[in-house]
């Protein structure tokens, strides 16, 4: 089952924990210093473990993962 990953940019503080936990899914925008989701919002199941780790590791609780 596919899922979506979104970053609430109002909450994101640019800690980059998501990038450490899931480098295939996240990067940090050089201009805003906030997380961005790579490859669009929707992802295949193979990345779910990484997405869950990034969600748990975000101290700002800015990442939302939902089933499609």
C-alpha positions as CSV (number, residue, x, y, z in Angstrom):
1,X,0.0,0.0,0.0
2,X,1.3,3.5,-0.9
3,X,1.6,6.2,1.7
4,X,2.2,10.0,1.7
5,X,4.8,11.9,3.6
6,X,4.4,15.6,4.3
7,X,6.4,18.1,6.3
8,X,4.6,20.9,8.2
9,X,6.9,23.8,7.4
10,X,5.5,25.9,10.2
11,X,6.7,23.3,12.7
12,X,9.9,22.2,11.0
13,X,13.0,23.7,12.7
14,X,15.6,22.2,10.3
15,X,17.1,19.8,12.8
16,X,17.7,17.3,9.9
17,X,16.9,14.2,12.0
18,X,14.6,13.2,9.1
19,X,17.6,13.3,6.7
20,X,19.6,11.2,9.0
21,X,16.8,8.6,9.4
22,X,15.6,8.6,5.8
23,X,18.1,10.1,3.3
24,X,16.1,8.6,0.5
25,X,13.0,10.6,1.5
26,X,14.2,13.9,2.8
27,X,16.7,16.7,2.2
28,X,17.1,20.1,3.7
29,X,16.3,23.2,1.5
30,X,19.3,25.4,1.3
31,X,17.2,28.6,1.3
32,X,14.7,27.9,4.1
33,X,16.8,25.4,6.1
34,X,13.7,23.3,6.4
35,X,13.0,19.7,5.4
36,X,11.7,18.8,2.0
37,X,10.3,15.5,0.8
38,X,12.1,14.0,-2.2
39,X,10.3,12.4,-5.0
40,X,6.8,13.9,-4.4
41,X,4.4,13.2,-1.5
42,X,3.4,9.6,-2.4
43,X,5.8,6.7,-1.8
44,X,5.9,2.9,-2.1
45,X,5.9,0.6,0.8
46,X,9.7,-0.1,0.6
47,X,10.2,3.3,2.3
48,X,7.7,3.0,5.1
49,X,10.2,1.9,7.7
50,X,12.4,4.9,7.0
51,X,9.4,7.3,7.0
52,X,8.3,5.9,10.4
53,X,11.9,6.4,11.8
54,X,12.0,9.9,10.5
55,X,8.6,10.7,12.1
56,X,9.7,9.3,15.4
57,X,13.0,11.1,15.2
58,X,11.6,14.6,14.5
59,X,11.8,16.7,17.7
60,X,9.4,19.2,16.2
61,X,6.8,16.6,15.2
62,X,6.6,18.2,11.8
63,X,6.4,14.9,9.7
64,X,3.1,13.3,8.9
65,X,2.8,9.9,7.3
66,X,-0.6,8.7,6.1
67,X,-1.9,5.7,4.1
68,X,-3.2,6.5,0.6
